[in-house]
Amino acid sequence: MNFQPTWRYRERERFERGLYKPVVWAGQDWFDKNQIADHFLHVSIKDPTRVAFTKCARDGDRDIQTAMKPGKYLAANFKMLTPEQVKNYAMQHSTKFENKELKFATTPEEIERVYKPSLGCSCFSGTTKANLYGSGDFAVAYIEGDDGKIKARAVCAPGRKIYTRPYGDHVRLSKLLDDAGYSDCDYRPEKWRGLRLLKEHHWANFYTDFGGKVGPDPTEPDKYLVIT
């Protein structure tokens, strides 16, 4: 008769009671077929941005769980995954359990600060060209890292709940915007028509990811330009 150590029953029972939350990959074929059963992998209780597991039987007997970043765990225990797959699966966990705050820059000064870092292929990085979005019709959505540095940004129109092409950590920012009810309207110029820009910050050969034609604002032509 086989005897199973009591710690295994304890770990199973924690899943049944809901104390342990399954990782986001549970139910996916690649995970279910290759997971290490005795790890009892779950979302870390103390820090949900990490996963936790029982490293060995000795730790199981002592009720010790090891917390680890999801990407590090996958790379160490799922050798069949490519580095890109590890990155993508780790991101699935992070975007679900991280508590990132979605922030918005609205004034020319705030927008200039958010545009200082170089993110991806953003042409406006380090320039003041985005200041014209400080009209009140636009905002620049962004997220910061734990160090306070800008990690991603995207031009948006809060009144219409639309945004265009995120730069930087686009996966996290897009999820936050989508969760907030925004729609990705990149390359859909009709969605941006009628929104105002600050005339004093307009520059020659103006262009954006959603269209570059502008005209005078019919009500305040000295202060605003309107996307046509």
Solvent accessible surface area in square Angstrom, and as a share of the most:
residue,aa,sasa,rsa
1,M,242,1.08
2,N,145,0.74
3,F,165,0.69
4,Q,69,0.31
5,P,43,0.27
6,T,101,0.59
7,W,6,0.02
8,R,44,0.16
9,Y,121,0.46
10,R,60,0.22
11,E,0,0.00
12,R,91,0.33
13,E,69,0.31
14,R,36,0.13
15,F,60,0.25
16,E,143,0.64
17,R,147,0.54
18,G,43,0.41
19,L,77,0.38
20,Y,6,0.02
21,K,119,0.51
22,P,80,0.51
23,V,6,0.03
24,V,38,0.22
25,W,0,0.00
26,A,49,0.38
27,G,64,0.62
28,Q,59,0.26
29,D,91,0.47
30,W,40,0.14
31,F,6,0.03
32,D,66,0.34
33,K,154,0.65
34,N,60,0.31
35,Q,77,0.34
36,I,74,0.37
37,A,77,0.59
38,D,52,0.27
39,H,18,0.08
40,F,23,0.10
41,L,14,0.07
42,H,3,0.02
43,V,6,0.04
44,S,6,0.04
45,I,99,0.50
46,K,201,0.85
47,D,52,0.27
48,P,59,0.37
49,T,47,0.27
50,R,82,0.30
51,V,0,0.00
52,A,6,0.05
53,F,9,0.04
54,T,1,0.01
55,K,113,0.48
56,C,59,0.35
57,A,53,0.41
58,R,168,0.61
59,D,19,0.10
60,G,0,0.00
61,D,100,0.52
62,R,140,0.51
63,D,60,0.31
64,I,64,0.33
65,Q,58,0.26
66,T,33,0.19
67,A,51,0.40
68,M,35,0.16
69,K,122,0.52
70,P,8,0.05
71,G,20,0.19
72,K,133,0.56
73,Y,2,0.01
74,L,0,0.00
75,A,53,0.41
76,A,53,0.41
77,N,38,0.19
78,F,2,0.01
79,K,159,0.67
80,M,99,0.44
81,L,20,0.10
82,T,69,0.40
83,P,119,0.75
84,E,104,0.47
85,Q,73,0.32
86,V,19,0.11
87,K,124,0.53
88,N,76,0.39
89,Y,39,0.15
90,A,15,0.11
91,M,37,0.17
92,Q,77,0.34
93,H,0,0.00
94,S,13,0.08
95,T,25,0.14
96,K,123,0.52
97,F,41,0.17
98,E,47,0.21
99,N,149,0.77
100,K,53,0.23
101,E,114,0.51
102,L,36,0.18
103,K,63,0.27
104,F,74,0.31
105,A,2,0.02
106,T,61,0.35
107,T,57,0.33
108,P,25,0.16
109,E,125,0.56
110,E,73,0.33
111,I,0,0.00
112,E,58,0.26
113,R,108,0.39
114,V,0,0.00
115,Y,10,0.04
116,K,133,0.56
117,P,42,0.27
118,S,95,0.61
119,L,20,0.10
120,G,67,0.64
121,C,118,0.71
122,S,14,0.09
123,C,93,0.56
124,F,18,0.08
125,S,25,0.16
126,G,55,0.53
127,T,47,0.27
128,T,76,0.44
129,K,77,0.33
130,A,2,0.01
131,N,9,0.04
132,L,0,0.00
133,Y,3,0.01
134,G,13,0.12
135,S,10,0.07
136,G,60,0.58
137,D,31,0.16
138,F,2,0.01
139,A,0,0.00
140,V,0,0.00
141,A,0,0.00
142,Y,16,0.06
143,I,1,0.01
144,E,38,0.17
145,G,13,0.12
146,D,153,0.79
147,D,91,0.47
148,G,42,0.40
149,K,133,0.56
150,I,14,0.07
151,K,80,0.34
152,A,0,0.00
153,R,0,0.00
154,A,2,0.01
155,V,12,0.07
156,C,0,0.00
157,A,1,0.00
158,P,51,0.32
159,G,79,0.76
160,R,104,0.38
161,K,93,0.39
162,I,10,0.05
163,Y,5,0.02
164,T,4,0.02
165,R,79,0.29
166,P,23,0.14
167,Y,35,0.13
168,G,30,0.29
169,D,36,0.19
170,H,101,0.45
171,V,62,0.36
172,R,43,0.16
173,L,0,0.00
174,S,26,0.16
175,K,77,0.33
176,L,39,0.20
177,L,0,0.00
178,D,77,0.40
179,D,100,0.52
180,A,42,0.33
181,G,49,0.47
182,Y,17,0.06
183,S,61,0.39
184,D,78,0.40
185,C,2,0.01
186,D,33,0.17
187,Y,144,0.55
188,R,106,0.39
189,P,55,0.35
190,E,83,0.37
191,K,75,0.32
192,W,0,0.00
193,R,122,0.45
194,G,41,0.39
195,L,12,0.06
196,R,66,0.24
197,L,0,0.00
198,L,14,0.07
199,K,85,0.36
200,E,144,0.65
201,H,57,0.25
202,H,62,0.27
203,W,42,0.15
204,A,85,0.66
205,N,139,0.71
206,F,17,0.07
207,Y,99,0.38
208,T,19,0.11
209,D,37,0.19
210,F,5,0.02
211,G,29,0.28
212,G,32,0.31
213,K,157,0.67
214,V,44,0.25
215,G,13,0.12
216,P,100,0.63
217,D,8,0.04
218,P,118,0.75
219,T,113,0.66
220,E,82,0.37
221,P,63,0.40
222,D,128,0.67
223,K,103,0.44
224,Y,16,0.06
225,L,20,0.10
226,V,20,0.12
227,I,5,0.03
228,T,85,0.49
